C-alpha cells in the first residue's frame, strides 16, 4: 500500500476510506482518535519491545473484546496490555 513511511494522518485517512481498524503501538494514533472523529478505530498495543507473533497472540487472546469494540459505534480506542 506504500504507507510504511507515510505520515500518521495519511495512514488515518487511508484506514478511514477503506473501513479499516488501525492496530499500533504508537500513542500518536490514540491522540488522533480523540482529535478526529472515527472511523477509523484504534487498537493501541501497550507493550514494550515485542515481536509480531506476540502482537498476533495478544489480539487472538482478546478476540471477543476486539469484536465487541469493533461493533460498538461509540468506542474509539481499545487499549491492550
C-alpha positions as CSV (number, residue, x, y, z in Angstrom):
1,X,0.0,0.0,0.0
2,X,3.1,2.2,0.2
3,X,2.3,3.6,3.7
4,X,5.4,2.3,5.6
5,X,6.9,5.8,5.8
6,X,3.6,7.7,5.5
7,X,2.6,10.4,8.0
8,X,0.1,9.2,10.6
9,X,-2.7,11.4,9.2
10,X,-2.1,9.7,5.8
11,X,-2.5,6.3,7.4
12,X,-5.5,7.6,9.2
13,X,-7.2,8.8,6.0
14,X,-6.4,5.5,4.2
15,X,-7.9,3.5,7.1
16,X,-11.0,5.7,7.2
17,X,-11.5,5.5,3.4
18,X,-11.2,1.7,3.4
19,X,-13.1,0.9,6.7
20,X,-10.0,-0.4,8.5
21,X,-9.0,-0.6,12.1
22,X,-5.6,0.7,13.0
23,X,-3.5,-1.5,15.3
24,X,-0.5,0.3,16.6
25,X,1.9,0.7,19.5
26,X,2.2,4.4,18.5
27,X,0.5,6.7,21.0
28,X,0.1,9.3,18.2
29,X,-2.8,7.2,16.7
30,X,-4.5,7.3,20.1
31,X,-4.3,11.1,20.1
32,X,-5.7,11.2,16.6
33,X,-8.5,9.0,17.7
34,X,-9.6,11.7,20.1
35,X,-8.8,14.6,17.8
36,X,-10.7,13.4,14.8
37,X,-14.0,11.6,14.8
38,X,-13.9,7.9,14.0
39,X,-13.8,5.9,11.9
40,X,-11.2,4.5,11.9
41,X,-11.0,2.9,15.3
42,X,-7.7,2.4,17.0
43,X,-6.4,-0.7,18.9
44,X,-3.5,0.7,20.9
45,X,-0.9,-2.0,22.0
46,X,0.7,-1.0,25.3
47,X,3.6,-3.4,25.2
48,X,7.3,-2.8,25.2
49,X,9.6,-4.5,22.7
50,X,7.7,-7.5,21.3
51,X,7.5,-9.5,18.1
52,X,4.8,-9.5,15.5
53,X,3.9,-13.0,16.8
54,X,3.4,-11.7,20.3
55,X,1.1,-9.0,19.0
56,X,-0.8,-11.6,17.0
57,X,-1.2,-13.7,20.1
58,X,-2.4,-10.7,22.1
59,X,-5.0,-9.9,19.5
60,X,-6.2,-13.5,19.4
61,X,-6.3,-13.7,23.2
62,X,-8.6,-10.6,23.2
63,X,-10.7,-11.7,20.2
64,X,-14.0,-11.2,21.9
65,X,-13.1,-7.8,23.2
66,X,-11.8,-6.7,19.8
67,X,-15.1,-7.8,18.2
68,X,-17.2,-6.0,20.8
69,X,-15.0,-2.9,20.3
70,X,-15.4,-3.1,16.6
71,X,-19.2,-3.3,16.8
72,X,-19.6,-0.5,19.4
73,X,-20.2,2.7,17.5
74,X,-19.3,4.9,20.4
75,X,-15.8,3.5,21.3
76,X,-12.8,5.0,19.5
77,X,-9.8,3.4,21.2
78,X,-9.2,-0.1,22.6
79,X,-6.1,-0.5,24.8
80,X,-4.5,-3.9,25.0
81,X,-1.7,-4.5,27.5
